[in-house]
């Protein structure tokens, strides 16, 4: 095949659930060896493992067709043999990388005779992960330009960081393993000589456990939490005559999203029916052009925007992604302070613990007339008080989001406190004791809050200006706070974790009993439904979803205690579920973004 020429093929898109959708005419393209090279490029040499002299992957120019079949164009790609393989693994893998003017493409060929997707945890399944740092700035925390995508051998995708619309994959099960083709749409203009940060990983599963990983660059197993552990890929091979292949993938992903919409939630679902059908027909056209594809994409987008929710659906609280601009630094930044306090431990000793305090931009300790609501926000298992915001002078994603929300008037300025349940009695079930006896009085007497003093009666009197939330084990703790501290907190934000009042996973094992216990706790304390609010969230691919969802469903049945509605004038309780959401802070930060405007409302 020559540059810019089309090669015909047929592709059934099973992932779109379009049984009859067959299209032809999309192309792959790669640099012609006889074409004149682009200026200022020098062909890099690679070693037997596929790395250049600087230890980078070299990606040649080309547009493979992402259909689960290995095109000949992949023969032009350098074969990369990963550097780090968990000891005693019998599984092996190789990778190839290509690029064009729109995207990065990765082929993973995995030799593995024992495949499993039995685990409910995506990374515990036999799967392939791509980590991308498009700016290659190697910040520890994931930024706007960073992605972490995953797909298992059955082509089920999950996203820990990034926009799923940029990810398109096709897989094929083989006699001795599986093959993955993946495409990641690029946000910035690629060119010869450009270097991107990248890591490629294979998860090897046995039954419901991950028994090891295969990594190209990361020997620490921490790339999921640190872009500095990524390696690099050098883009090369675009000649003066090179052209990118067609991009049907954005449209295909949009069709898939549109098909997943629950049409019963809209008054006019017919507006997208025609748009979907029109888009499908264009994909079948053998003479399709990029202009035709782009027009159908815009038309389907416009049709989705025209959907009108039913009155009932309009009351449902739905997941909304954080705008990228809200993940960027602004001039009006809040500050982080670190405090210490002492609490008794279970060995009759004293532990010195730390917490961090976010103070909004413009906070003036001398202005006692300006009062602030307080959100206490707790981390998950294995984390600490620095996980959420970092410490003083740090500016992690959630801090940027809150700074932006305050600056844009989405929420009133508030104080956010990030303690830890580790230390002291070292148990989520007992954290409420030090919270009420020590943490809340410390915070609300030091800063300008609505509490007149740290006296127990003054803390109770100011409960409507106080919220508690947490992620994972922090969510488990949040349910305990509801049961034990409802006199002190009006708002609760349990994220990705069920209530363990009847033991671990009680949300799924004893959902009815758990819901009834929570309702009784509120009634026994003398509170009516509008005296407390519970805003919960998780993702449908989160390990917590199977435990939290049954509990939430059981709570919905107790309408005298938990009135389910996203409209706070009607109810006191809602549950956000993100499609594709996993057990990761990237998702949790977005739940917090969605919920914050409803706190202290």
C-alpha positions as CSV (number, residue, x, y, z in Angstrom):
1,X,0.0,0.0,0.0
2,X,1.3,3.4,-0.9
3,X,1.0,6.6,1.2
4,X,-2.4,8.1,1.3
5,X,-4.0,5.3,-0.6
6,X,-7.1,3.5,0.7
7,X,-7.1,-0.3,1.4
8,X,-10.6,-1.8,1.5
9,X,-11.7,-4.0,4.4
10,X,-14.7,-5.1,6.3
11,X,-15.2,-4.5,10.0
12,X,-18.1,-5.5,12.2
13,X,-18.2,-3.2,15.3
14,X,-19.4,-5.5,18.0
15,X,-18.6,-3.0,20.7
16,X,-21.2,-0.7,19.3
17,X,-24.0,-3.3,19.4
18,X,-24.7,-2.5,15.8
19,X,-25.3,-5.9,14.4
20,X,-25.6,-4.9,10.8
21,X,-23.0,-2.2,10.7
22,X,-20.3,-3.0,8.2
23,X,-18.1,-0.4,6.6
24,X,-15.3,-0.3,4.2
25,X,-12.8,2.1,2.8
26,X,-10.9,3.3,5.8
27,X,-7.1,3.4,5.4
28,X,-3.9,2.7,7.1
29,X,-0.8,4.6,5.9
30,X,2.9,4.6,6.6
31,X,5.9,6.4,5.3
32,X,7.2,5.3,1.9
33,X,10.9,4.5,2.0
34,X,11.3,6.3,-1.3
35,X,9.6,9.5,-0.2
36,X,11.7,12.4,0.8
37,X,12.2,12.6,4.6
38,X,10.8,15.5,6.5
39,X,13.3,18.1,7.5
40,X,15.4,17.9,10.7
41,X,14.8,14.2,11.2
42,X,17.3,11.4,11.6
43,X,16.4,7.8,11.6
44,X,17.1,6.4,15.1
45,X,18.6,3.0,15.6
46,X,17.2,0.5,18.1
47,X,18.6,-2.4,20.1
48,X,17.3,-5.9,20.1
49,X,14.6,-5.0,22.6
50,X,13.3,-2.2,20.5
51,X,14.8,0.8,22.4
52,X,16.9,3.7,21.0
53,X,20.2,4.9,22.5
54,X,18.2,6.9,25.1
55,X,16.1,4.0,26.1
56,X,13.0,5.2,24.3
57,X,10.4,3.4,22.2
58,X,10.5,4.6,18.6
59,X,7.1,5.0,17.0
60,X,7.0,5.2,13.2
61,X,4.3,7.0,11.2
62,X,1.2,5.1,10.2
63,X,-2.5,4.7,10.6
64,X,-3.5,1.1,11.3
65,X,-7.1,0.0,11.2
66,X,-8.3,-0.8,14.7
67,X,-10.4,-3.9,14.2
68,X,-8.6,-6.7,16.2
69,X,-6.7,-7.9,13.1
70,X,-3.0,-7.3,12.7
71,X,-2.6,-5.2,9.5
72,X,0.6,-5.4,7.5
73,X,1.3,-1.8,8.5
74,X,2.3,-3.1,11.9
75,X,5.3,-4.8,10.3
76,X,6.7,-1.2,9.9
77,X,6.5,-0.8,13.7
78,X,9.4,-1.6,16.0
79,X,8.9,-4.6,18.2
80,X,9.3,-3.7,21.8
81,X,10.2,-6.3,24.5
82,X,9.2,-5.1,28.0
83,X,12.0,-4.8,30.6
84,X,10.1,-5.8,33.8
85,X,8.2,-9.0,34.3
86,X,7.0,-10.3,37.6
87,X,9.1,-13.3,38.8
88,X,7.8,-16.7,37.8
89,X,5.3,-15.4,35.3
90,X,4.9,-17.7,32.2
91,X,3.0,-15.0,30.4
92,X,4.9,-12.9,27.8
93,X,4.1,-9.9,25.7
94,X,5.5,-7.6,22.9
95,X,4.3,-4.1,21.9
96,X,4.4,-2.0,18.8
97,X,3.6,1.7,18.5
98,X,2.6,3.9,15.5
99,X,1.3,7.4,15.2
100,X,-0.3,9.8,12.8
101,X,-1.5,13.4,12.8
102,X,-4.4,12.5,15.1
103,X,-3.5,9.7,17.4
104,X,-1.1,7.2,18.9
105,X,-1.6,3.5,18.2
106,X,-0.4,0.6,20.2
107,X,-0.5,-3.1,19.4
108,X,-0.1,-5.6,22.3
109,X,0.5,-9.3,21.6
110,X,0.1,-11.4,24.7
111,X,1.1,-15.0,25.1
112,X,-1.1,-16.4,28.0
113,X,-2.9,-19.7,28.0
114,X,-4.9,-19.0,31.1
115,X,-7.2,-16.0,30.7
116,X,-9.6,-14.7,33.3
117,X,-12.0,-11.8,33.8
118,X,-13.6,-13.2,36.9
119,X,-12.5,-10.4,39.2
120,X,-14.8,-7.4,39.6
121,X,-11.7,-5.3,39.8
122,X,-10.6,-4.2,36.3
123,X,-6.9,-4.3,36.9
124,X,-7.2,-7.8,38.4
125,X,-8.4,-9.1,35.1
126,X,-6.2,-10.2,32.1
127,X,-5.8,-6.8,30.6
128,X,-3.7,-4.2,28.9
129,X,-3.0,-0.7,30.3
130,X,-1.7,2.4,28.6
131,X,-0.3,5.4,30.6
132,X,0.3,8.5,28.6
133,X,1.9,11.9,29.5
134,X,1.3,13.9,26.4
135,X,3.4,16.9,27.6
136,X,6.1,14.6,29.0
137,X,6.5,16.9,32.0
138,X,6.7,13.9,34.4
139,X,4.8,15.5,37.2
140,X,4.0,13.0,39.9
141,X,0.3,13.8,40.0
142,X,-1.7,13.2,36.8
143,X,-2.4,16.4,35.0
144,X,-4.8,17.5,32.3
145,X,-2.5,16.0,29.6
146,X,-2.2,12.6,31.4
147,X,-4.2,9.4,30.7
148,X,-4.5,6.0,32.2
149,X,-6.6,3.6,30.1
150,X,-7.2,-0.1,30.4
151,X,-8.9,-2.8,28.3
152,X,-9.3,-6.5,29.0
153,X,-9.0,-9.3,26.5
154,X,-12.7,-9.3,26.0
155,X,-12.5,-5.6,24.9
156,X,-14.1,-4.2,28.1
157,X,-12.6,-0.8,28.8
158,X,-12.0,1.0,32.0
159,X,-10.6,4.5,32.6
160,X,-8.7,5.6,35.7
161,X,-7.7,8.9,34.3
162,X,-8.8,10.8,31.2
163,X,-11.6,11.1,28.7
164,X,-13.0,7.7,27.5
165,X,-14.0,9.3,24.2
166,X,-10.3,9.4,23.3
167,X,-9.9,5.7,23.7
168,X,-10.8,3.2,21.0
169,X,-9.8,-0.5,21.1
170,X,-10.4,-3.8,19.5
171,X,-9.2,-7.2,20.8
172,X,-9.0,-10.8,19.5
173,X,-8.6,-13.9,21.5
174,X,-5.9,-16.2,20.1
175,X,-5.1,-19.9,20.7
176,X,-2.2,-19.0,23.0
177,X,-3.3,-15.6,24.3
178,X,-4.8,-12.4,22.9
179,X,-4.2,-9.3,20.8
180,X,-5.1,-5.7,21.6
181,X,-5.2,-2.8,19.2
182,X,-5.6,0.6,20.9
183,X,-5.9,4.1,19.6
184,X,-5.5,7.2,21.8
185,X,-6.6,10.5,20.2
186,X,-4.0,13.2,20.9
187,X,-4.8,16.7,22.0
188,X,-1.6,18.3,20.8
189,X,-0.1,18.3,17.4
190,X,2.3,15.4,16.9
191,X,5.4,15.7,14.7
192,X,8.7,14.0,14.0
193,X,11.0,14.3,16.9
194,X,8.3,14.9,19.5
195,X,8.7,12.8,22.7
196,X,5.7,11.7,24.8
197,X,5.8,10.1,28.2
198,X,4.4,6.5,28.1
199,X,4.1,3.3,30.0
200,X,2.6,0.0,28.8
201,X,1.5,-2.8,31.2
202,X,0.0,-6.2,31.0
203,X,-2.0,-7.5,34.0
204,X,-1.8,-11.3,34.3
205,X,-4.7,-12.8,36.1
206,X,-5.5,-16.2,37.6
207,X,-9.1,-16.7,38.5
208,X,-10.0,-13.5,40.5
209,X,-6.4,-12.5,41.4
210,X,-3.7,-10.6,39.6
211,X,-0.6,-12.7,39.9
212,X,1.8,-10.3,38.2
213,X,2.4,-7.6,35.7
214,X,4.6,-7.0,32.6
215,X,5.9,-3.5,32.3
216,X,8.0,-1.7,29.7
217,X,9.5,1.0,31.9
218,X,8.2,1.0,35.4
219,X,9.9,-1.4,37.8
220,X,8.1,0.0,40.9
221,X,4.5,-0.8,40.2
222,X,3.6,2.9,40.9
223,X,3.1,4.4,37.5
224,X,-0.7,4.5,38.3
225,X,0.2,7.1,40.9
226,X,3.2,8.8,39.4
227,X,3.8,10.0,35.8
228,X,7.5,10.3,36.7
229,X,7.7,6.5,36.4
230,X,6.8,6.6,32.7
231,X,9.3,6.1,30.0
232,X,9.2,7.8,26.6
233,X,8.2,7.3,23.0
234,X,9.9,9.2,20.2
235,X,7.7,10.0,17.2
236,X,9.5,9.4,13.8
237,X,9.0,8.5,10.2
238,X,6.6,11.0,8.8
239,X,7.8,11.9,5.3
240,X,6.8,14.7,3.0
241,X,4.3,12.4,1.3
242,X,2.8,10.8,4.4
243,X,-0.9,11.1,5.0
244,X,-3.0,10.0,8.0
245,X,-5.7,7.5,7.5
246,X,-9.4,8.2,8.1
247,X,-10.6,8.7,11.6
248,X,-14.0,7.0,12.1
249,X,-13.3,6.2,15.7
250,X,-14.5,9.4,17.3
251,X,-17.9,8.9,15.6
252,X,-18.0,5.2,16.5
253,X,-17.4,6.1,20.2
254,X,-20.1,8.7,20.1
255,X,-22.6,6.2,18.6
256,X,-21.7,3.9,21.4
257,X,-22.4,6.6,24.0
258,X,-25.6,7.6,22.3
259,X,-26.9,4.0,22.2
260,X,-26.2,3.6,25.9
261,X,-28.5,6.5,26.8
262,X,-31.6,5.5,28.7
263,X,-34.3,6.8,26.3
264,X,-37.0,6.6,29.0
265,X,-35.3,9.6,30.7
266,X,-36.1,11.9,27.8
267,X,-39.3,13.5,26.4
268,X,-37.9,13.5,22.8
269,X,-35.7,10.4,22.4
270,X,-36.5,10.3,18.7
271,X,-34.1,13.2,18.0
272,X,-31.1,10.9,18.4
273,X,-32.7,7.9,16.6
274,X,-32.4,9.4,13.2
275,X,-28.9,10.9,14.0
276,X,-27.6,7.4,15.0
277,X,-29.0,5.8,11.9
278,X,-27.6,8.4,9.7
279,X,-24.1,8.0,11.3
280,X,-24.3,4.2,10.9
281,X,-25.1,4.6,7.2
282,X,-22.2,6.9,6.6
283,X,-19.9,4.4,8.3
284,X,-21.0,1.8,5.7
285,X,-20.2,4.0,2.8
286,X,-17.3,2.7,0.8
287,X,-16.5,6.2,-0.4
288,X,-16.7,7.9,2.9
289,X,-14.5,10.9,3.5
290,X,-13.2,12.5,6.7
291,X,-15.5,15.5,6.0
292,X,-18.5,13.2,5.9
293,X,-17.5,11.6,9.2
294,X,-16.9,14.9,10.9
295,X,-20.3,16.2,9.8
296,X,-22.1,13.1,11.2
297,X,-20.2,13.5,14.4
298,X,-21.3,17.1,14.7
299,X,-24.9,16.2,13.8
300,X,-25.0,13.5,16.4
301,X,-23.5,15.7,19.1
302,X,-26.1,18.4,18.3
303,X,-28.9,15.8,18.5
304,X,-27.7,14.7,21.9
305,X,-27.7,18.3,23.1
306,X,-31.3,18.7,22.0
307,X,-32.5,15.9,24.4
308,X,-35.0,17.1,27.0
309,X,-35.2,15.3,30.3
310,X,-38.5,14.1,31.7
311,X,-39.6,15.9,34.9
312,X,-38.7,12.8,36.9
313,X,-35.3,12.4,35.2
314,X,-34.6,16.1,35.7
315,X,-34.7,15.4,39.5
316,X,-32.1,12.7,39.2
317,X,-28.5,13.7,40.1
318,X,-26.3,12.7,37.2
319,X,-22.6,12.5,36.9
320,X,-20.8,15.4,35.2
321,X,-17.2,15.5,34.3
322,X,-14.9,18.2,35.6
323,X,-14.0,20.7,32.9
324,X,-10.3,20.6,32.1
325,X,-10.0,24.3,32.9
326,X,-11.0,23.5,36.5
327,X,-8.0,21.2,36.7
328,X,-5.7,24.1,36.0
329,X,-4.0,26.5,38.4
330,X,-5.4,30.0,38.8
331,X,-4.1,33.1,40.5
332,X,-6.7,33.1,43.3
333,X,-5.4,30.0,45.1
334,X,-6.3,28.8,48.5
335,X,-3.6,27.8,51.0
336,X,-2.9,24.6,52.9
337,X,-1.9,24.5,56.6
338,X,-0.7,21.6,58.6
339,X,-1.7,21.0,62.2
340,X,-0.8,18.5,64.9
341,X,-2.8,17.1,67.7
342,X,-2.5,14.3,70.3
343,X,-4.9,11.5,71.0
344,X,-4.8,8.3,73.1
345,X,-4.1,5.0,71.4
346,X,-5.1,1.4,72.2
347,X,-1.9,0.8,74.1
348,X,-2.6,3.4,76.7
349,X,-0.2,5.8,75.1
350,X,-0.5,9.0,73.1
351,X,-0.2,9.4,69.4
352,X,0.7,12.7,67.7
353,X,-1.3,12.9,64.5
354,X,-1.5,15.5,61.7
355,X,-4.1,16.9,59.5
356,X,-4.2,19.5,56.6
357,X,-6.5,22.4,56.3
358,X,-7.5,24.1,53.1
359,X,-8.3,27.8,53.5
360,X,-10.0,29.5,50.6
361,X,-8.4,32.5,48.7
362,X,-9.1,35.6,50.7
363,X,-9.3,34.0,54.1
364,X,-8.4,36.6,56.7
365,X,-7.9,35.2,60.2
366,X,-8.4,38.7,61.7
367,X,-11.9,39.0,60.1
368,X,-14.0,37.1,62.7
369,X,-17.2,38.5,61.1
370,X,-16.7,36.3,58.0
371,X,-17.7,32.8,58.8
372,X,-16.9,29.6,56.9
373,X,-18.6,26.2,56.5
374,X,-16.4,23.2,57.1
375,X,-16.0,20.0,55.1
376,X,-14.1,17.2,56.8
377,X,-12.8,14.9,54.0
378,X,-11.2,11.5,54.7
379,X,-8.9,9.4,52.6
380,X,-9.0,5.7,51.7
381,X,-7.2,2.7,53.0
382,X,-3.4,2.8,52.8
383,X,-3.5,6.6,52.3
384,X,-3.0,9.5,54.7
385,X,-3.8,13.1,55.5
386,X,-1.6,14.2,52.6
387,X,-3.3,12.2,49.9
388,X,-6.1,14.6,49.1
389,X,-4.4,18.0,49.0
390,X,-0.8,17.2,49.7
391,X,0.8,19.5,52.3
392,X,1.5,23.2,52.5
393,X,2.7,24.8,49.1
394,X,1.3,21.8,47.1
395,X,-1.4,22.2,44.6
396,X,-3.0,18.9,43.7
397,X,-6.0,18.3,41.5
398,X,-8.8,18.6,44.0
399,X,-7.4,21.9,45.4
400,X,-7.3,23.3,41.9
401,X,-10.9,22.2,41.3
402,X,-12.1,23.9,44.6
403,X,-10.1,27.0,43.8
404,X,-11.8,27.3,40.4
405,X,-15.2,26.5,41.8
406,X,-14.9,29.3,44.4
407,X,-13.4,31.8,41.9
408,X,-16.3,31.1,39.4
409,X,-19.0,31.4,42.1
410,X,-20.0,27.7,41.9
411,X,-19.7,27.4,45.6
412,X,-19.2,29.7,48.6
413,X,-15.7,29.8,50.0
414,X,-15.3,27.0,52.6
415,X,-12.7,25.3,54.8
416,X,-11.8,21.7,54.0
417,X,-10.0,19.5,56.6
418,X,-8.2,16.3,55.6
419,X,-7.4,14.2,58.7
420,X,-6.4,10.5,58.9
421,X,-8.0,7.6,60.7
422,X,-4.6,6.0,61.1
423,X,-3.0,6.4,64.6
424,X,-5.0,6.8,67.8
425,X,-7.5,3.9,67.9
426,X,-6.6,3.2,64.3
427,X,-10.0,2.1,63.3
428,X,-12.7,3.6,61.1
429,X,-15.4,2.5,63.6
430,X,-13.8,4.6,66.4
431,X,-12.6,7.6,64.5
432,X,-15.8,9.5,65.5
433,X,-14.5,9.7,69.1
434,X,-11.4,11.7,68.3
435,X,-13.2,13.6,65.6
436,X,-15.7,15.1,68.1
437,X,-13.5,15.3,71.1
438,X,-10.4,16.7,69.4
439,X,-10.4,17.4,65.7
440,X,-13.6,19.5,65.3
441,X,-13.0,21.6,68.4
442,X,-9.4,22.2,67.2
443,X,-10.5,23.4,63.8
444,X,-13.5,25.4,64.7
445,X,-11.9,27.4,67.5
446,X,-8.8,28.1,65.5
447,X,-10.5,29.3,62.3
448,X,-13.5,31.5,61.6
449,X,-16.3,29.0,61.6
450,X,-20.0,29.1,62.7
451,X,-19.2,27.4,66.0
452,X,-19.4,29.9,68.9
453,X,-16.8,27.7,70.8
454,X,-15.5,24.2,71.1
455,X,-18.2,23.4,73.7
456,X,-20.3,20.4,72.8
457,X,-23.5,22.4,72.8
458,X,-22.0,25.0,70.5
459,X,-20.8,22.3,68.1
460,X,-24.3,20.9,68.0
461,X,-25.9,24.3,67.4
462,X,-23.7,24.8,64.3
463,X,-24.2,21.3,62.7
464,X,-25.8,22.8,59.6
465,X,-22.5,24.4,58.7
466,X,-20.6,21.1,58.9
467,X,-20.2,18.2,56.5
468,X,-18.3,14.9,56.5
469,X,-17.2,12.8,53.5
470,X,-14.7,10.2,52.5
471,X,-13.5,7.9,49.8
472,X,-13.4,4.0,50.2
473,X,-12.5,3.4,53.8
474,X,-13.2,7.1,54.3
475,X,-16.7,6.3,53.0
476,X,-17.1,3.5,55.5
477,X,-16.1,6.0,58.1
478,X,-18.6,8.5,56.8
479,X,-21.5,6.0,57.5
480,X,-20.1,5.5,61.1
481,X,-20.1,9.3,61.5
482,X,-23.7,9.5,60.4
483,X,-24.7,6.9,63.0
484,X,-22.6,8.3,65.8
485,X,-22.4,12.0,65.1
486,X,-25.6,13.1,63.5
487,X,-25.9,15.7,66.2
488,X,-22.8,17.5,64.8
489,X,-23.0,17.1,61.0
490,X,-25.9,17.9,58.7
491,X,-24.3,16.8,55.4
492,X,-22.7,13.4,54.5
493,X,-20.7,12.5,51.4
494,X,-19.9,8.7,51.3
495,X,-18.0,8.0,48.1
496,X,-17.2,4.5,46.9
497,X,-17.8,2.6,50.1
498,X,-20.8,0.9,51.9
499,X,-21.7,0.9,55.6
500,X,-20.0,-1.8,57.7
501,X,-22.2,-1.5,60.8
502,X,-23.0,-5.2,60.4
503,X,-19.5,-6.1,59.2
504,X,-17.5,-5.9,56.0
505,X,-19.5,-5.7,52.8
506,X,-22.7,-5.4,54.8
507,X,-24.1,-3.1,52.1
508,X,-24.5,-6.1,49.8
509,X,-24.8,-8.9,52.3
510,X,-27.3,-7.2,54.6
511,X,-28.6,-4.2,52.6
512,X,-32.1,-4.1,54.2
513,X,-30.8,-4.4,57.8
514,X,-28.1,-1.7,57.1
515,X,-30.6,0.7,55.6
516,X,-33.0,0.2,58.5
517,X,-30.2,0.7,61.0
518,X,-29.2,4.0,59.4
519,X,-32.9,5.2,59.4
520,X,-33.3,4.2,63.0
521,X,-30.2,6.1,64.0
522,X,-31.6,9.3,62.6
523,X,-35.1,8.8,64.1
524,X,-33.7,7.9,67.5
525,X,-31.7,11.1,67.5
526,X,-34.9,13.0,66.8
527,X,-34.2,14.2,63.2
528,X,-36.6,14.5,60.3
529,X,-35.5,13.9,56.7
530,X,-34.8,17.5,56.0
531,X,-32.5,17.7,59.0
532,X,-29.8,15.7,57.2
533,X,-28.6,15.1,53.7
534,X,-26.7,12.1,52.2
535,X,-25.0,12.6,48.8
536,X,-23.3,9.3,47.7
537,X,-21.4,8.4,44.5
538,X,-19.4,5.6,42.9
539,X,-18.7,4.2,39.4
540,X,-20.2,1.2,37.8
541,X,-16.7,-0.3,37.5
542,X,-15.7,0.6,41.0
543,X,-14.9,-2.3,43.3
544,X,-17.3,-0.7,45.8
545,X,-20.3,-0.6,43.4
546,X,-21.5,-4.2,44.1
547,X,-21.6,-3.5,47.8
548,X,-22.8,0.1,47.8
549,X,-25.6,-0.2,45.2
550,X,-27.7,-2.7,47.1
551,X,-27.5,-0.6,50.3
552,X,-28.6,2.5,48.3
553,X,-31.5,0.6,46.8
554,X,-32.6,-0.5,50.2
555,X,-32.4,3.0,51.5
556,X,-34.6,4.2,48.7
557,X,-37.4,2.0,50.0
558,X,-37.4,3.8,53.4
559,X,-39.1,6.9,52.1
560,X,-39.9,8.2,55.6
561,X,-36.2,8.6,56.3
562,X,-34.4,8.8,52.9
563,X,-36.3,10.8,50.2
564,X,-34.5,10.1,47.0
565,X,-34.1,13.1,44.6
566,X,-31.4,15.2,43.1
567,X,-33.7,18.2,43.7
568,X,-33.0,19.2,47.3
569,X,-36.3,20.9,47.6
570,X,-37.9,17.5,47.2
571,X,-35.4,15.1,48.8
572,X,-32.5,14.6,51.2
573,X,-30.6,11.8,49.5
574,X,-29.1,10.9,46.1
575,X,-26.7,8.5,44.5
576,X,-24.4,9.4,41.5
577,X,-23.1,6.6,39.3
578,X,-20.5,7.3,36.7
579,X,-20.3,5.1,33.6
580,X,-16.9,3.5,33.6
581,X,-15.9,4.9,36.9
582,X,-13.2,3.0,38.8
583,X,-11.8,3.0,42.3
584,X,-9.5,6.0,41.7
585,X,-9.2,9.6,42.9
586,X,-9.6,11.0,39.4
587,X,-13.2,9.8,39.6
588,X,-13.6,10.8,43.2
589,X,-12.5,14.3,42.6
590,X,-15.2,14.6,40.0
591,X,-17.9,13.3,42.4
592,X,-16.8,15.9,44.9
593,X,-17.0,18.5,42.1
594,X,-20.6,17.4,41.4
595,X,-21.7,17.3,45.1
596,X,-20.0,20.4,46.5
597,X,-22.7,22.9,45.2
598,X,-25.3,20.9,47.2
599,X,-23.5,21.1,50.5
600,X,-24.6,23.9,52.9
601,X,-27.4,24.7,50.4
